Amino acid sequence: MAESHRKALNGTNRETIRTGLSEESIRAAFLDNLFYLQGRFPEVATLNDQYKALAYTVRDRLLHRWVATTRAYQKANPRTVCYLSAEYLPGPFLGNNLLNLGIEEPTRRALAGLGIELDALLEHEEEPGLGNGGLGRLAACFMDSLATLQVPAIGYGIRYEFGIFDQVIRDGGQVETTDNWLRFGNPWEVRRPAIAYDVRIGGYTEQTTDAQGRFGVRWVPNEVFNGIAVDTAILGHGVNTVNLLRLWTAEAAEGFDFHAFNRGDYYGAVVREVRSETISKVLYPNDEPEIGKRLRLLQQYFFVTCSLQDMIRIHRTTGQPLDKFHEKFSVQLNDTHPAIAVAELMRLLVDEHQMGWDAAWEVTRHTFAYTNHTLLPEALEKWPIPLFQNVLPRHLEIIYEINARFLDEVRLRHPFDTARVQRMSIIDEAPPRFVRMAHLACVGSFAINGVAELHSRLLKETVLRDFFELWPEKFQNKTNGVTPRRFVMLSNPGLSRLLTRTLGAGWARDPSQLRVLERHADDAAFQQEWREVKRSRKEALAARILDRCNVSIDPDSLFDVQAKRIHEYKRQHLNVLHIVTLYNRIKFNPGLDITPRTFIFGGKAAPGYAMAKLMIRLINAVADVVNRDPDVAGRLRVVFLPNFSVKLGHGLYPAADLSEQLSTAGKEASGTGNMKFSMNGALTIGTLDGANVEIREEVGADNFFLFGLTAEEVVRTLAEGYRPWDIYNANLELKGVIDLIASGHFSHGDRTVFQPLVDHLVWHDNYLLLADYAGYIACQEQAGLTYRDSRQWTRMSILNVARMGKFSSDRTIAEYCRDIWRAEPMAVDV
Ligand code: GPV
């Protein structure tokens, strides 16, 4: 690789300071960057100076691959995937780029020669938290796989100045602080001031007539600002392909004639400038939408219009007419956050590029595909019409027109069925009336998919049933995946080395090769190595937890981990009921022989989600009492690891023995953390929900701890009039646990603190914790017993890793390419 790389740059074999991959070249380049980019010499360089000098050194080594890729794309004009996502959670870049370039070892040596430890620089990097959780991380895994599979692609999104808040735990509760991730600069991004587009907001529309007497519409906005491209290189693993992550940042429109609007109001113009820059200021910290936040709608429209204008610009450079737009681009809508794209492309084609409606609709409906990520009805986005009208008056007209034509189609298929027409309308007529974004996405897309088999089936049977009946051919499943580069190779180098020594290096690009591990599952020597890898990751996590949380944990105990956003449907509180159950058992029977466990939690709660915040409080309150109680010492420990992130995940997944995947069946669309744990040899305790179903199918029922109602049983239980109060009274152990929480035992005697949570459980419990409690406790007991049989446990762990190949995001992306995008790989030479 290094050879061709050098030749491409200058036609010679000479390494230059910006390309050389040897230890010496990297060291020279590092010192050069320290001096010329940071104005520092080694003796006075801070950790941050060193980090940046290394980041620039690595970025230089990406750049000519980036240029080569752009050139190759320009020449071949390949079909291109555009991924529209309001969120990306790429994690730290440095380690991943070193890995994908294959230069981690020479870099480590180059720095060591200067007395600098690579790991300290890796640790220093602040990750871009431009997402909330699974959805944003999925987008980042997809970018990794697209580049690795050499598929031409652009990821479009928003360059939030402040990403997901930093979580601090104070007095046992979550406190949010702003995430100032750009404070020290971001060496990975390249700002492209020349790539900028106008974004209009508000105002009104009027009819126009052109010289030929044709009618048109002019949108007269009352605000205009700019979106500027900020690019990050996404390098594939072991290939030269560098795709683009293009994030938009908002600025006041330069050269825009404010006078026409403001009659020379200089002050007003400056205030406008301040306001325009708030568009990309901060990420909304909710997993599910808060209805009717104007700024959120502005953000969505902002990045969608910039991205579509950018695609149109790129398409025009190919010399092809706009009615071939959909042959050049396939545009994936990551949930409904970018669904306004359907109306915006129509506007751009019809109003700005004078295409007729029918021709424009042909292009539009062949361009978009929509991925749904939730079945929760409260999470389906809808915008109040008064707000929508105020922000996007022209788009509302366009949506009405799309809707009118669409509902005619529905009436043709289903005469007299006015109920169906109302259900399917893009407009929800309940006052104040709403635009239903999922319906807009369905109508404007040629493909609609869910993210796991069960989720895709339930979509067709429930929330999108009418659409499925109208267009069954549009519906697909694409089970999620995660990148084995970041989540195995980078996070777990010890496991990777063992895998490579045993199987050869091919598994990271072709994880079906992991199946060969099955042969070693019972091999005592291999098992021993397997346990040593896990043990070393547990020790490293224990050290981190001691440092961060000042809690000492025992690496020999079973590490029982639940890391994900805090949500009632994800049922972290069911996990807590289990902890308190064990606590009570030991209190009643001090000599009880149980498997020692360390319970580790991580995850953020939406700042406005009171019950989720109370769940965090409960975890910390129980931790506080359990960890101080000498009666349970050596058997139970509880840790809440604050500020969970991709970076913390790197240390967490490899250290877990047991992965908690407890969502009420039918509620978790897929889950992706479940895959990361299992790929690192954790066993899963989980319900038949989301991708758990398929993980269990792959690893085998014997190697998975299953409990709980099925999705069908959940629906039936609720329909039959569920009474959690009866379960509470019938199960003495459960009652003891709930009563202890209610008594104030974990809240310094204060009975009010957890009362809302307890009352909710015994009277409503819409996520059926009490119905699943007994099964969960029994299943946990089984897991605890199995852990004591270390040969059995290790065998199961090995078989999990061996059989997780399906859940590489490379498989997911290959399916999208084949079934939705019709996109082909294109090798890039340097
Ligand atoms: I909708 N998801 C998310 O993280 N944020 C959202 O706004 C929505 C969905 C998640 C789902 O909850 C997970 O089940 C899923 O694995 C993930 O999206 C990726 O598909």
Boltz pocket constraint, residues with backbone or C-beta under 6 A from the ligand:
constraints:
  - pocket:
      binder: B
      contacts: [[A, 132], [A, 133], [A, 134], [A, 135], [A, 136], [A, 138], [A, 286], [A, 287], [A, 288], [A, 335], [A, 372], [A, 373], [A, 374], [A, 379], [A, 451], [A, 480], [A, 667], [A, 668], [A, 669], [A, 670], [A, 671], [A, 672], [A, 690]]
      max_distance: 6.0
